[in-house]
Structure formats: structure tokens, C-alpha cells
Amino acid sequence: MIVDEVCDTAPILQGKRGTLMEEILCMEHITKQFGSVFANRDINLEVRRGV
């Protein structure tokens, strides 16, 4: 798996119903490849803390 960047900041955003949603994981430009076959290419993942 190749990860080009990991987000530097962890902003706290206001979600639905006024809850605060802290970003706990952010990865950008993720690629997973098996030989010449790409399972995924250049995807971004952002996970926020649940309530």
C-alpha cells in the first residue's frame, strides 16, 4: 500500500444536530496494487470521531 500524504491538521467540524466531529484519521492519495492490477488508486480516507 502506498500513502503519499497524511493530513497535518485535525479540524473539529460541527456535524448534524450540533455535534462536534473531530477528525481522527486522514490519509490522501492511497493506492493498493497487486502486480499490474490496482485494487484502488488515488483514494482519500477521512474518519471522524463518532458520538
C-alpha positions as CSV (number, residue, x, y, z in Angstrom):
1,M,0.0,0.0,0.0
2,I,1.3,3.5,-0.9
3,V,0.2,6.5,1.1
4,D,1.6,9.8,-0.3
5,E,0.3,12.1,2.4
6,V,-1.1,12.1,5.9
7,C,-3.1,15.2,6.8
8,D,-1.3,17.5,9.2
9,T,-4.3,19.1,10.8
10,A,-7.2,17.6,12.7
11,P,-10.0,20.1,12.4
12,I,-13.1,19.9,14.6
13,L,-16.2,20.4,12.5
14,Q,-19.8,20.8,13.5
15,G,-21.9,18.0,12.3
16,K,-25.7,17.4,12.2
17,R,-27.6,18.2,15.3
18,G,-24.8,20.5,16.5
19,T,-22.4,17.7,17.5
20,L,-18.7,18.3,17.2
21,M,-16.9,15.8,14.9
22,E,-13.2,15.6,15.4
23,E,-11.1,14.2,12.5
24,I,-9.1,11.4,14.0
25,L,-7.6,9.9,10.8
26,C,-6.9,11.4,7.4
27,M,-5.0,9.8,4.6
28,E,-4.7,11.1,1.0
29,H,-3.7,9.6,-2.3
30,I,-3.8,5.9,-1.2
31,T,-3.0,3.2,-3.8
32,K,-3.2,-0.6,-3.3
33,Q,-1.8,-2.6,-6.2
34,F,-1.3,-6.4,-6.8
35,G,1.2,-6.8,-9.6
36,S,-0.3,-4.8,-12.5
37,V,-3.8,-4.9,-11.0
38,F,-5.0,-1.9,-9.0
39,A,-7.4,-2.6,-6.1
40,N,-7.8,1.1,-5.6
41,R,-5.9,4.1,-7.0
42,D,-5.5,7.6,-5.5
43,I,-8.3,7.5,-2.9
44,N,-8.7,9.7,0.1
45,L,-9.9,8.5,3.6
46,E,-11.2,10.7,6.4
47,V,-12.5,9.3,9.7
48,R,-14.3,11.4,12.3
49,R,-14.9,10.5,15.9
50,G,-18.4,9.2,16.5
51,V,-20.8,10.2,19.2
